[in-house]
C-alpha cells in the first residue's frame, strides 16, 4: 500500500514557503545554477503534490503510473487552481488512466489541434501571399501576371476573405466556369496557379487535403476537359496587310507608331511597349530584348529592317527611357495598341477581319499574319519560328542549334517590310502615296 500523506489544509498551503536557506546550504561552493523546485504531498488523493519554485510560485502535480511508467502530470497553477479543485482534477485524471487514457498524450493532441486550428485560420488571400514568397518565375513580369491572374479571377471573385481550408472543389469550379470556354488558356493557367497555392497551404498545415484545384480524379469529373488547341488570335489577312499599313500610317501618336513597330518586327505587344532605347542599336539595326522581358526567358535579337530603323529615328525621346512612352510618361498600356486597331477597323469601309473567326483583327494576330506570309514566301520554318521567339525542335535539337540566323532573318524582315509597304509582289499591292 502506498503511504497516505497527511491532508493539507488551505491554510497550510497558503503558509507553505520555499525552503530557501536549506536549499542554499545543500549547494556546493561555486554552483551558480538556479535552485531547483521542491515538492510536497498535498494528501487527499494519492500522488497529488504541490510544487514550489525558488521564486515562491506554486503549481499542482499528480505523480502516478501511466502504461507502466512513473509520470508527473500538471494540474494547473495555484492559486488559479485551489486545493479542492486540484484534488478533483487528480481524481478525474486517475479515472482516465484507469480507463486506459494517457492524459499527457491527450493534452499534447489537444494542444496540437489548437495550433492547427490557429494555422487554419489563414485566408485565401494570405495563402496567395505565402505562396508568392517562394514562387519562382522566369521573370518579374511573369510573376506579376500570375499574381494579377489570381487576384482578378479568384481572389476578387469571392474567395479572398474565406479561410483557405473552407474552400472546396465546387468553389474552385465556380471561379473557373465563367472563363473555362471563352478564355481557356487563362482558365487553365489559373487552375494550375490555384492548385499550387492550395498545395502550399496543405504543406504548411493551413488546410487539409485533398487539393480542391486538382484536375485528375477531382475536377475532371465536374468539368469538360479544356480545349488544348492553341488560341487563335484574329489576324489581318496577308493580302490585306499593305492596305492596313496604309491606314495606320495616316495616324499620329506613340500608340500608332508602337503598333507599326510591332507589325514590322512581328514582336509581342509587351515586348514593344516595354522597349527601351538602351536595347536599340540604330547603327547595327538591332534590337536586343533582355531575357527578363521575354516570354521564354531567353535574350532575343531582332534584326531591324531599314523601315523599322527609319521609324525609330523619327521618334523623339522624352527622357523616360521608353521608345514608345505614354502621354504621362512610362510604358504604354496594352489597351492603347488594341484601341488603335479597333479604330482602324471601325473607320475602314470593309474593315479588317480574320478569315477563320470572322472577328476584327487584334495586335497579337499580326504574328500569325507574319507566320503565314513566311510560309507562302517559302522561308525556312525554323527561321520564321526563331523570328517569333518560339522554341524550335526538341530540347536536344535546340542544344545543337547555336545560331539565331540573325543575318538571314534580316533579309527576311526587309522583305516583310517591303510587302507591308506595297513595294513587292505578293497579294494585292497597294502603292503608298
Residue, then its C-alpha position, 0 to 999 in steps of 0.5 A: x500500500x502506498x503511504x497516505x500523506x497527511x491532508x493539507x489544509x488551505x491554510x497550510x498551503x497558503x503558509x507553505x514557503x520555499x525552503x530557501x536557506x536549506x536549499x542554499x546550504x545543500x549547494x556546493x561552493x561555486x554552483x551558480x545554477x538556479x535552485x531547483x523546485x521542491x515538492x510536497x504531498x498535498x494528501x487527499x488523493x494519492x500522488x497529488x503534490x504541490x510544487x514550489x519554485x525558488x521564486x515562491x510560485x506554486x503549481x499542482x502535480x499528480x505523480x502516478x503510473x501511466x502504461x507502466x511508467x512513473x509520470x508527473x502530470x500538471x494540474x494547473x497553477x495555484x492559486x488559479x487552481x485551489x486545493x479542492x479543485x486540484x484534488x478533483x482534477x487528480x481524481x478525474x485524471x486517475x479515472x482516465x488512466x484507469x480507463x486506459x487514457x494517457x492524459x499527457x498524450x491527450x493534452x499534447x493532441x489537444x494542444x496540437x489541434x489548437x495550433x492547427x486550428x490557429x494555422x487554419x485560420x489563414x485566408x485565401x488571400x494570405x495563402x496567395x501571399x505565402x505562396x508568392x514568397x517562394x514562387x519562382x518565375x522566369x521573370x518579374x513580369x511573369x510573376x506579376x501576371x500570375x499574381x494579377x491572374x489570381x487576384x482578378x479571377x479568384x481572389x476578387x471573385x469571392x474567395x479572398x476573405x474565406x479561410x483557405x481550408x473552407x474552400x472546396x472543389x465546387x468553389x474552385x469550379x465556380x471561379x473557373x466556369x465563367x472563363x473555362x470556354x471563352x478564355x481557356x488558356x487563362x482558365x487553365x493557367x489559373x487552375x494550375x496557379x490555384x492548385x499550387x497555392x492550395x498545395x502550399x497551404x496543405x504543406x504548411x498545415x493551413x488546410x487539409x487535403x485533398x487539393x480542391x484545384x486538382x484536375x485528375x480524379x477531382x475536377x475532371x469529373x465536374x468539368x469538360x476537359x479544356x480545349x488544348x488547341x492553341x488560341x487563335x488570335x484574329x489576324x489581318x489577312x496577308x493580302x490585306x496587310x499593305x492596305x492596313x499599313x496604309x491606314x495606320x500610317x495616316x495616324x499620329x501618336x506613340x500608340x500608332x507608331x508602337x503598333x507599326x513597330x510591332x507589325x514590322x518586327x512581328x514582336x509581342x505587344x509587351x515586348x514593344x511597349x516595354x522597349x527601351x532605347x538602351x536595347x536599340x542599336x540604330x547603327x547595327x539595326x538591332x534590337x536586343x530584348x533582355x531575357x527578363x522581358x521575354x516570354x521564354x526567358x531567353x535574350x532575343x535579337x531582332x534584326x531591324x529592317x531599314x523601315x523599322x530603323x527609319x521609324x525609330x529615328x523619327x521618334x523623339x525621346x522624352x527622357x523616360x527611357x521608353x521608345x514608345x512612352x505614354x502621354x504621362x510618361x512610362x510604358x504604354x498600356x496594352x489597351x492603347x495598341x488594341x484601341x488603335x486597331x479597333x479604330x482602324x477597323x471601325x473607320x475602314x469601309x470593309x474593315x479588317x477581319x480574320x478569315x477563320x473567326x470572322x472577328x476584327x483583327x487584334x495586335x497579337x494576330x499580326x504574328x500569325x499574319x507574319x507566320x503565314x506570309x513566311x510560309x507562302x514566301x517559302x522561308x525556312x520554318x525554323x527561321x520564321x519560328x526563331x523570328x517569333x521567339x518560339x522554341x524550335x525542335x526538341x530540347x536536344x535539337x535546340x542544344x545543337x542549334x547555336x545560331x539565331x540566323x540573325x543575318x538571314x532573318x534580316x533579309x527576311x524582315x526587309x522583305x516583310x517590310x517591303x510587302x507591308x509597304x506595297x513595294x513587292x509582289x505578293x497579294x494585292x499591292x497597294x502603292x503608298x502615296 
